[in-house]
Amino acid sequence: MTAPIDLRSDTVTRPSPAMRRAMAEAEVGDDVLDGDPTTRRLERRVAELLGMDEALFFPSGTQANQTGIALATRPGTELLVEANAHLVHYELAGVAALAGVQIRPVTTPDGLLTADLLRGALRPPSPHVPRASAVALENTHNAAGGKVMPAAVLAANVAVAEGAGLPVHLDGARLWNAAAALGVPPARLTPGVASVMVSLSKGLGCPVGSCLAFPRAQRERAWEVRKRLGGGMRQSGILAAAGLYALEHNLPRIADDHANAKLLAERLAKCPAVRPLAPETNIVMIDLVRPGDTAETVIPRLAAAGVLVVPFGTKRLRAVTHLDVTRDDIDRAASLITTTLT
Ligand SMILES: Cc1ncc(COP(=O)(O)O)c(C=O)c1O
């Protein structure tokens, strides 16, 4: 029996033998006490790639996001964020519990927060409504099927936020994908942001890790918030070495995942039981068109056939391409989905 083709997420990748070797050989120290040299190197490299002054290594994207939000906001205020952002749905109300802010969701037709929509969500100061203290953006937008926010849209959002005196936190868990899709360096997608989170454990294939990048003046506070959240790690160089390896070896190939996603969508467009949405990056949303099919009934059938996907609503599946699936796997997955559902 061949292993299933796992398209549930780009987080399912396993570290390659070469990545494991880099981890095993990492030079390490106590990063909470007096520093870990490999972690420092990763942080410098990430800051450089993002065009930011500094970066800190975190165990997860969620913790890095929560730190970015804590830096940008004040308790008792509002965070403006696209209504289907990861921060809204998948961080367990962390911004309320940890930063003491409430989310003001901004509804968009397609997940792309634009300057006009953001401007429309701003309210004049009043003693009767909460004040806003920050804006959060997400690029690419997970729930919108890996949708890209182009540099010009980011710049316009930053200008609106700046005009209102609001710092911008960027959830760039998949900023690498956005940059590859646009054919620009990642640093083109960060100008004007107060903080940016990037994941190493998604498209880049690391077992663990994210970074938060920010201006130099924020370093002390970022360190403090991370420590308070339990994110101070000791010989973290073992994990950071995976990040350095991934930035060198896996970042340059991330566009292959986009080509595979496109191939999957093209192949599935011929299947009468589904309607795939055209992917911009590595996420393919697949709508079930037959009245009797639901994600709940279809997913176990697909798993039995050898393809793993996740539900995204009652009539929608999500398939994500990544480092550990080849073009042949995608071909096979498309055939298996087609034969199972028709
Ligand atoms: C857009 C986005 N932000 C943040 C996260 C959180 O990252 P982590 O799972 O490392 O906490 C994810 C994870 O899927 C994500 O997709």
The ligand as a Gaussian input file, in Angstrom:
#p B3LYP/6-31G(d) Opt

LIG

0 1
 C       -1.904000      32.763000       7.952000
 C       -1.418000      32.039000       9.163000
 N       -1.000000      32.732000      10.216000
 C       -0.540000      32.145000      11.338000
 C       -0.476000      30.776000      11.433000
 C        0.007000      30.156000      12.718000
 O        1.187000      29.472000      12.604000
 P        1.565000      28.282000      13.631000
 O        0.759000      27.097000      13.209000
 O        3.039000      28.099000      13.442000
 O        1.216000      28.738000      15.005000
 C       -0.903000      29.995000      10.361000
 C       -0.860000      28.517000      10.449000
 O       -1.409000      27.808000       9.633000
 C       -1.404000      30.633000       9.202000
 O       -1.842000      29.930000       8.157000

